[in-house]
Amino acid sequence: MKSGLPAWLPRSVLTLSEGYDRAALAADLIAGVTVGLVALPLAMAFAIASGLTPQAGIYCAIITGFIISALGGSRFQVGGPTGAFVVVVSGIVAKYGIDGLFMCTLMAGVILVVMGLAGTGTAVKYIPKPVIIGFANGIALVIASTQVKDFLGLEIAVPGEFIERLEVIGANLGSVSPDSLALGAATLLLLVLWSRYVKRIPAYIVALFAGTGAAFVFQLDVATVGSRFGGIPPGLPAFHVPVFRPELVLTLISPALTVAMLGAIESLLSAVVADRMGGDRHNPNTELFAQGVANILSPMFGGLPATGALARTATNIRAGARSPMSGIIHAVTLLGVLLFGARLAAYVPLPVLAAILFVVAWNMGEWLEIGEVFKQSYADILVWTATFMLTVLADLTVAVEVGMVLAALLFIRRVANTTTVSRVTHAYVEAGRPHILQDKVISDYVAIFRIHGPFLFGGTDKLHEISDRADELPRVVVLRLRNMTAVDATGLSAIEELADELKAKGRTLVLCGAPSQPLAAMWKAEFHARLSEANICANVQAALDRAAAVVGEL
């Protein structure tokens, strides 16, 4: 850091020490207010979907949003309740009540603090991509299914199990409220069209005010926050330490670990995306520590579990944020709404919030990634299928555990399969000659890096050594894969991300010398279409020839 301060300090401290002027404050003020208004409907919707009152989501967004921005390791991260927790939280509340949820959240917070202090911020790399995609798909589908009731205006009790929920909804389709359906459908259409054609004003804000206004003007007979929950009390609740129930400690360890790991995964993935969008680099351990403190304090104010929120973080960057101060201003904005506008929140229609959550579920679902998974090996498809099905039909905790066990077993199998014993023959020696570097002329416009050994989940972050130095590298970067014995979906994704990052910096990535398994995996994943077939070469000499051609095209 330019300030010379330790890198583990909160990013807010580091940013302010580097200099903070009125222009930066003005930019953060606009971004913070914008994100605060976006967070309002999302916080209420997530809390309602989780089986709590809408104010619990707002309390969480205020407390955790402030702490995560003040103590976190990301310049742009905005924290609060997210859709990823809906399935877990609703299950915990159903089994153990509100006290059980608060206990579980506090325990998860302690786990996250320990993870941050222990320097395990990079441990998320050990979660394979098919597992992440599988439970993202599953969570999104479950969230959407929980909102059908309010979207259609059904006066029914919705079961906790996915299949039973669909059966009950299907059996009551004859009692759909025309007003609720019309308002929900109109809000959904507005969200889709506004998001596509208007970028400056976030669609969630427009949908919240337009839907609420329409329900009031046309006197629609729809359920509202006021009719369902009695409105939102103004002001923050009193500080209250949750009731500690010793008999639940062992029982809640598994869901607490799930909340902690889910929070770590989502917050760090969000921070990585923020780095790409904002051209920055976060400190994962500082970020985890802040997430932990936030989750310890959230239940003491009646709030939900929290993590870094990708939609709000992306909105924050697009709105022009300069520092973590924008996240703090977002929390202050929500506090202002709670203190001075809580009475108006009672008029928000539930079909509007349901439509908003439909869009959230679609955006968080990673649906396009399913097609990419099916271009990978059968092992990756198996891991994704197991994680997805168990998330939807069983439990998120079980889904992640089974997905990780399957991935670990398949990891061992892949590594074992790369161990070979073979005789060195004359043909083997001759086949290796085009791959050796000693007799090649490497021009100044080429940098060659190599991957040695299996390139599977857990080791893909090593490519950061290249992307972090992209500005210093020459026009063409050659990645020599001669000794990369195996690759999986996570490894392929990391190489693809590297290619995109280098392209954004005006560089070209050329791959060469991939053995049979990695080469087959790349062709199945259609790398030839993404990187250009010309940039996937048989050996290092062909890669050097390609580099000369790329430079010659300039």
C-alpha positions in Angstrom: 0.0 0.0 0.0 1.2 3.5 -0.7 0.5 4.5 2.9 3.0 1.9 4.2 0.4 0.5 6.6 0.1 -3.3 7.1 -2.1 -4.9 4.4 -4.2 -6.7 7.0 -5.8 -3.4 8.2 -9.4 -2.7 7.1 -9.6 -1.3 3.6 -11.4 1.8 4.9 -8.3 2.7 7.0 -5.9 2.1 4.1 -8.1 4.0 1.7 -8.4 7.0 4.0 -4.7 7.0 4.7 -4.0 7.3 1.0 -6.0 10.5 0.8 -9.7 11.2 0.6 -11.1 14.4 -0.9 -14.4 16.0 -1.4 -14.8 14.5 -4.9 -14.4 11.0 -3.5 -16.9 11.8 -0.7 -19.4 13.1 -3.2 -19.1 10.0 -5.4 -19.4 7.7 -2.4 -22.4 9.7 -1.2 -24.3 9.1 -4.5 -23.3 5.5 -4.6 -24.2 4.8 -1.0 -27.6 6.4 -1.2 -28.3 4.5 -4.4 -27.3 1.1 -2.9 -29.2 1.9 0.3 -32.4 2.3 -1.7 -31.7 -0.9 -3.7 -31.0 -2.8 -0.4 -34.4 -1.8 1.1 -36.7 -4.1 -0.9 -34.1 -6.9 -1.0 -33.6 -6.9 2.8 -37.3 -7.1 3.4 -37.9 -9.7 0.8 -35.0 -12.0 2.1 -36.3 -11.7 5.6 -39.9 -12.6 4.6 -38.7 -15.5 2.5 -36.7 -16.8 5.4 -39.7 -16.9 7.7 -38.9 -13.7 9.7 -40.4 -10.2 9.8 -39.3 -7.7 7.2 -37.6 -5.5 9.8 -35.2 -8.3 10.6 -33.8 -7.9 7.1 -33.4 -4.2 7.5 -31.8 -4.4 10.9 -29.3 -6.9 9.4 -28.6 -4.7 6.4 -27.9 -1.7 8.6 -25.7 -3.4 11.2 -23.7 -5.8 9.0 -23.6 -3.3 6.1 -21.8 -0.8 8.3 -19.4 -3.3 9.9 -18.4 -5.1 6.7 -17.6 -1.8 4.9 -15.8 -0.4 8.0 -13.7 -3.5 8.9 -13.6 -5.5 5.6 -10.7 -6.1 3.2 -12.5 -5.0 0.0 -12.8 -1.4 -1.4 -16.2 -1.9 -2.9 -17.9 -4.8 -1.0 -21.4 -4.1 0.3 -22.7 -6.6 2.9 -26.1 -7.6 4.1 -28.7 -10.4 3.9 -28.6 -12.4 0.7 -30.7 -15.0 -1.1 -28.1 -17.7 -0.5 -29.1 -17.8 3.2 -32.9 -18.0 2.6 -33.0 -21.8 2.4 -30.7 -22.4 5.4 -32.3 -19.7 7.6 -35.9 -20.9 6.9 -34.9 -24.5 7.8 -33.2 -23.4 11.0 -36.2 -21.3 12.1 -38.6 -24.1 11.3 -36.6 -26.6 13.4 -35.1 -24.5 16.3 -37.0 -21.2 16.3 -35.7 -17.7 16.3 -33.4 -18.3 19.3 -31.9 -21.2 17.4 -31.3 -19.0 14.4 -29.6 -16.3 16.5 -27.4 -18.9 18.2 -26.5 -20.4 14.9 -25.6 -17.0 13.4 -23.5 -16.1 16.3 -21.6 -19.4 16.1 -21.1 -18.9 12.4 -19.7 -15.5 13.1 -17.2 -16.9 15.6 -16.1 -19.5 12.9 -15.6 -16.7 10.3 -13.5 -14.6 12.8 -11.3 -17.7 13.5 -11.0 -18.3 9.7 -9.9 -14.7 9.1 -7.4 -14.7 12.0 -6.0 -18.1 10.9 -5.4 -16.8 7.4 -7.7 -19.3 5.7 -9.2 -16.7 3.4 -7.8 -18.5 0.4 -9.4 -21.8 1.5 -12.5 -21.1 -0.6 -10.4 -22.2 -3.6 -10.9 -25.8 -2.4 -14.6 -25.6 -3.2 -14.9 -27.0 -6.8 -16.8 -25.1 -9.4 -19.5 -27.8 -10.0 -20.4 -27.7 -6.2 -20.7 -23.9 -6.3 -22.8 -23.9 -9.4 -24.9 -26.8 -8.1 -26.0 -25.2 -4.9 -26.4 -21.8 -6.6 -28.9 -23.4 -9.0 -30.6 -25.3 -6.2 -30.9 -22.3 -3.9 -32.3 -20.1 -6.7 -35.0 -22.7 -7.6 -36.0 -23.1 -3.9 -36.2 -19.3 -3.4 -38.4 -18.9 -6.5 -40.7 -21.7 -5.3 -41.2 -20.0 -1.9 -42.4 -16.8 -3.7 -45.1 -18.3 -5.9 -47.6 -18.1 -3.0 -47.3 -14.3 -2.6 -47.0 -13.7 -6.3 -50.3 -15.4 -6.9 -52.0 -14.1 -3.7 -52.7 -17.6 -2.3 -54.0 -17.8 1.2 -52.3 -21.1 2.1 -49.6 -22.4 4.4 -46.6 -23.4 2.4 -44.8 -26.6 3.4 -41.0 -26.6 3.9 -40.3 -29.4 1.5 -39.9 -28.5 -2.2 -42.1 -31.3 -3.7 -44.8 -30.9 -1.1 -44.7 -27.1 -1.7 -45.3 -27.5 -5.4 -48.1 -30.0 -4.7 -49.9 -27.6 -2.3 -49.5 -24.7 -4.7 -50.8 -26.8 -7.6 -53.8 -27.9 -5.6 -54.8 -24.3 -4.8 -54.3 -22.6 -8.2 -58.1 -22.2 -8.4 -57.9 -19.5 -5.7 -55.4 -17.2 -7.4 -56.0 -13.5 -6.6 -56.4 -11.6 -9.9 -55.1 -8.4 -8.3 -52.0 -10.1 -6.9 -51.2 -11.9 -10.1 -51.6 -8.7 -12.2 -49.5 -6.6 -9.9 -46.8 -9.3 -9.6 -46.7 -9.9 -13.4 -46.5 -6.2 -14.1 -43.7 -5.7 -11.6 -41.8 -8.6 -13.1 -42.2 -7.3 -16.6 -41.0 -3.8 -15.4 -38.0 -5.3 -13.7 -37.0 -7.3 -16.8 -37.5 -4.4 -19.3 -36.0 -1.7 -17.0 -32.9 -3.9 -16.3 -32.3 -4.4 -20.1 -32.9 -0.9 -21.4 -32.2 1.5 -18.5 -28.9 1.3 -16.6 -28.6 4.5 -14.6 -31.4 3.9 -12.1 -31.5 0.4 -10.6 -34.6 -1.6 -11.5 -35.3 -2.7 -7.9 -35.9 0.9 -6.8 -38.2 1.6 -9.7 -40.2 -1.6 -9.1 -40.6 -0.9 -5.4 -42.0 2.6 -5.8 -44.0 1.9 -9.0 -45.5 -1.3 -7.6 -46.4 0.3 -4.2 -47.8 3.3 -6.0 -49.9 1.2 -8.4 -51.4 -0.8 -5.5 -52.3 2.4 -3.7 -53.7 4.3 -6.6 -55.8 1.4 -8.0 -56.8 0.2 -4.5 -55.7 -3.4 -5.4 -56.7 -6.1 -3.0 -53.3 -7.5 -2.3 -51.3 -8.5 0.9 -48.9 -5.8 2.1 -46.1 -5.6 4.7 -48.6 -3.8 6.9 -51.5 -6.4 6.5 -49.2 -9.4 6.9 -46.8 -8.1 9.6 -48.4 -5.1 11.1 -45.9 -2.7 9.5 -42.3 -1.9 10.5 -41.6 -0.3 13.9 -39.4 2.8 13.5 -35.9 2.8 15.1 -33.4 0.1 15.8 -34.3 -2.6 18.4 -32.5 -2.5 21.8 -29.2 -4.4 22.0 -30.1 -7.9 23.3 -27.8 -10.9 23.7 -29.6 -14.0 22.2 -30.8 -16.7 24.6 -28.1 -19.3 24.8 -29.4 -22.9 24.8 -26.5 -25.3 25.6 -28.5 -28.3 24.5 -28.5 -26.9 20.9 -24.7 -26.3 20.6 -23.8 -29.8 19.2 -27.0 -29.8 17.0 -26.3 -26.4 15.5 -22.6 -27.0 14.7 -23.4 -28.5 11.3 -25.8 -25.6 10.2 -23.4 -23.0 11.7 -20.6 -24.4 9.6 -22.9 -24.3 6.6 -23.8 -20.6 7.3 -20.1 -19.8 7.8 -18.9 -21.6 4.7 -21.7 -20.2 2.6 -21.0 -16.7 3.9 -17.3 -17.1 3.2 -17.8 -18.4 -0.3 -20.4 -15.8 -1.3 -18.5 -12.9 0.2 -15.1 -13.8 -1.3 -16.7 -14.6 -4.7 -18.4 -11.2 -4.6 -15.1 -9.5 -3.6 -13.3 -11.2 -6.6 -16.0 -9.9 -9.0 -15.7 -6.4 -7.4 -11.9 -6.6 -7.9 -12.5 -7.3 -11.6 -15.1 -4.5 -12.0 -13.2 -1.9 -10.0 -9.6 -2.8 -10.8 -8.6 -3.6 -7.3 -7.4 -6.5 -5.1 -9.1 -7.4 -1.8 -7.6 -9.0 1.3 -9.6 -12.2 1.9 -8.6 -12.7 5.5 -9.5 -9.2 6.6 -12.8 -9.7 4.7 -13.6 -12.9 6.5 -12.8 -11.3 9.9 -15.2 -8.5 9.1 -17.9 -10.9 8.0 -17.5 -12.8 11.3 -17.8 -9.7 13.5 -20.9 -8.7 11.5 -22.5 -12.0 12.0 -21.7 -12.0 15.7 -23.4 -8.6 16.2 -26.4 -9.0 13.7 -28.4 -11.4 16.0 -27.8 -9.1 18.9 -30.0 -6.5 17.1 -32.5 -9.1 15.8 -30.9 -9.5 12.4 -30.2 -12.4 9.9 -26.9 -13.9 8.8 -25.1 -11.7 6.3 -22.4 -11.9 3.7 -21.1 -9.8 0.8 -24.0 -9.1 -1.6 -23.0 -9.3 -5.2 -25.9 -7.4 -6.6 -25.5 -4.5 -4.2 -21.7 -4.6 -4.6 -22.0 -4.4 -8.4 -24.6 -1.5 -8.1 -22.1 0.2 -5.8 -19.3 0.1 -8.4 -21.6 1.1 -11.3 -22.9 4.1 -9.2 -19.3 5.4 -8.9 -18.1 4.3 -5.5 -14.6 5.2 -4.6 -14.1 3.6 -1.2 -15.7 1.6 1.6 -17.3 4.8 2.7 -20.1 4.2 0.2 -21.0 1.0 2.0 -21.1 2.9 5.3 -23.3 5.5 3.7 -25.6 2.7 2.4 -26.1 1.6 6.0 -26.8 5.1 7.2 -29.3 5.5 4.3 -31.2 2.4 5.5 -31.1 3.7 9.0 -32.7 7.0 7.8 -35.4 5.1 6.0 -36.1 3.1 9.2 -36.2 6.1 11.4 -38.3 8.4 9.1 -40.0 6.2 6.6 -40.9 3.0 8.4 -44.6 3.9 8.3 -44.6 4.1 4.5 -42.9 0.6 4.2 -46.2 -0.9 5.5 -47.8 -0.1 2.1 -45.3 -2.3 0.1 -47.2 -5.1 -1.6 -46.0 -8.6 -1.1 -46.5 -9.5 -4.8 -44.0 -6.8 -5.6 -41.4 -8.2 -3.2 -42.1 -11.7 -4.7 -41.4 -10.4 -8.2 -38.2 -8.8 -7.0 -37.1 -12.2 -5.5 -37.9 -14.0 -8.8 -35.4 -11.7 -10.5 -32.9 -12.2 -7.7 -33.3 -16.0 -8.0 -32.8 -15.8 -11.7 -29.7 -13.7 -11.4 -28.0 -15.8 -8.7 -28.9 -19.1 -10.3 -25.8 -19.3 -12.6 -28.2 -20.9 -15.2 -25.9 -20.4 -18.1 -23.2 -22.3 -16.3 -25.2 -25.5 -16.4 -24.4 -25.8 -20.1 -20.7 -25.3 -19.3 -20.8 -28.0 -16.7 -22.2 -30.5 -19.2 -19.2 -29.8 -21.5 -16.9 -31.1 -18.8 -16.1 -34.6 -17.7 -18.7 -37.1 -16.4 -17.2 -36.7 -12.9 -17.9 -32.9 -12.9 -21.5 -33.6 -14.1 -22.0 -36.1 -11.3 -20.8 -33.6 -8.6 -23.1 -30.9 -10.0 -26.1 -33.2 -10.2 -25.7 -34.5 -6.7 -25.2 -31.0 -5.2 -28.2 -29.6 -7.2 -30.6 -32.4 -6.4 -29.7 -32.5 -2.7 -30.0 -28.8 -2.4 -33.5 -28.8 -3.8 -34.9 -32.1 -2.4 -32.9 -32.5 0.9 -30.9 -29.9 2.7 -28.2 -27.4 1.7 -25.9 -28.7 4.5 -26.1 -32.3 3.1 -25.7 -31.0 -0.4 -22.5 -29.2 0.2 -21.1 -32.1 2.3 -21.9 -34.8 -0.3 -20.7 -32.5 -3.1 -17.4 -31.9 -1.4 -16.9 -35.6 -0.6 -17.6 -36.6 -4.2 -15.3 -33.9 -5.5 -12.5 -35.0 -3.1 -12.9 -38.7 -4.1 -12.8 -37.7 -7.8 -9.8 -35.5 -7.1 -7.9 -38.5 -5.7 -9.0 -40.6 -8.7 -7.8 -37.9 -11.2 -4.4 -37.6 -9.4 -4.0 -41.4 -9.2 -4.8 -41.7 -12.9 -2.0 -39.2 -13.8 0.6 -41.5 -12.2 2.1 -43.7 -15.0 5.0 -46.0 -15.4 6.3 -46.4 -19.0 9.5 -47.3 -20.8 11.5 -44.5 -22.5 11.7 -45.4 -26.2 13.3 -43.8 -29.2 9.8 -42.7 -30.4 9.1 -41.1 -27.0 12.4 -39.1 -27.2 11.7 -37.9 -30.7 8.1 -37.0 -29.8 9.4 -34.7 -27.0 11.8 -32.7 -29.2 9.2 -30.0 -30.4 8.4 -29.4 -26.7 11.8 -28.6 -25.3 12.8 -25.0 -24.7 16.6 -25.2 -24.7 17.0 -24.9 -28.5 14.2 -22.4 -29.1 14.6 -18.6 -29.7 12.2 -16.8 -27.3 11.6 -13.2 -28.5 11.1 -10.2 -26.2 7.4 -10.0 -27.2 6.7 -13.5 -25.6 6.6 -14.6 -22.0 6.3 -18.3 -21.3 4.8 -19.8 -18.1 4.3 -23.5 -17.4 1.9 -25.5 -15.3 3.4 -28.6 -13.7 1.2 -31.4 -12.3 -2.6 -31.8 -12.1 -4.4 -28.4 -12.4 -7.5 -29.1 -10.3 -9.6 -27.1 -7.8 -7.5 -26.0 -5.0 -4.6 -24.9 -7.1 -6.1 -22.6 -9.6 -5.3 -19.4 -7.7 -1.6 -19.9 -8.8 -2.5 -18.3 -12.1 -2.8 -15.0 -10.2 1.0 -14.8 -10.5 0.4 -14.1 -14.2 -2.7 -11.9 -14.0 -1.3 -9.8 -11.2 1.7 -9.0 -13.5 -0.3 -8.5 -16.7 0.7 -4.9 -17.1 4.4 -5.8 -17.1 4.1 -8.7 -19.5 4.8 -8.6 -23.3 2.2 -8.8 -26.0 1.9 -12.6 -26.0 1.7 -14.9 -23.0 2.3 -18.6 -23.7 1.0 -21.1 -21.1 3.0 -24.3 -21.5 0.9 -27.3 -20.6 3.3 -30.1 -21.5 3.5 -31.3 -17.8 -0.1 -30.5 -16.8 -1.2 -34.1 -16.3 -4.9 -33.4 -15.6 -7.5 -30.6 -15.5 -11.0 -30.3 -14.2 -13.9 -27.7 -14.6 -12.4 -25.4 -12.0 -9.0 -25.5 -13.7 -10.5 -24.8 -17.2 -12.5 -21.9 -15.8 -9.4 -20.4 -14.2 -7.5 -20.6 -17.6 -10.5 -19.0 -19.3 -10.6 -16.2 -16.8 -6.8 -15.6 -17.3 -7.4 -15.3 -21.0 -10.1 -12.7 -20.5 -8.0 -10.8 -18.0 -5.0 -10.7 -20.4 -7.2 -9.7 -23.3 -8.6 -6.8 -21.3 -4.9 -5.7 -20.8 -4.2 -6.0 -24.5 -2.4 -9.3 -24.3 -3.0 -12.7 -26.0 -2.9 -16.0 -24.3 -1.6 -19.0 -26.3 -1.8 -22.6 -24.9 0.6 -25.3 -26.0 1.6 -28.9 -25.5 -1.4 -30.1 -23.6 -1.4 -33.9 -23.0 -4.3 -36.1 -23.9 -6.7 -35.6 -20.9 -6.4 -31.8 -20.7 -6.5 -31.5 -24.5 -9.7 -33.6 -24.6 -11.2 -31.6 -21.8 -10.4 -28.3 -23.5 -12.0 -29.4 -26.8 -15.1 -30.7 -25.0 -15.4 -27.3 -23.2 -15.1 -25.6 -26.6 -11.9 -23.7 -25.8 -11.2 -23.5 -29.5 -14.2 -21.2 -29.9 -13.3 -19.0 -26.9 -9.5 -18.7 -27.2 -9.4 -19.2 -31.0 -8.3 -22.5 -32.4 -5.1 -20.8 -33.6 -4.2 -20.1 -30.0 -4.2 -23.7 -28.9 -0.9 -25.1 -30.2 0.5 -28.6 -30.3 4.0 -27.7 -29.0 6.1 -24.7 -27.9 7.6 -24.2 -31.3 4.1 -23.8 -32.8 3.2 -21.4 -29.9 6.2 -19.3 -30.7 5.2 -19.2 -34.4 1.7 -18.2 -33.3 3.2 -15.4 -31.2 5.1 -14.1 -34.1 1.9 -14.1 -36.2 0.0 -12.2 -33.5 2.6 -9.5 -33.3 2.8 -9.3 -37.0 -0.9 -8.7 -37.2 -0.5 -5.4 -35.2 
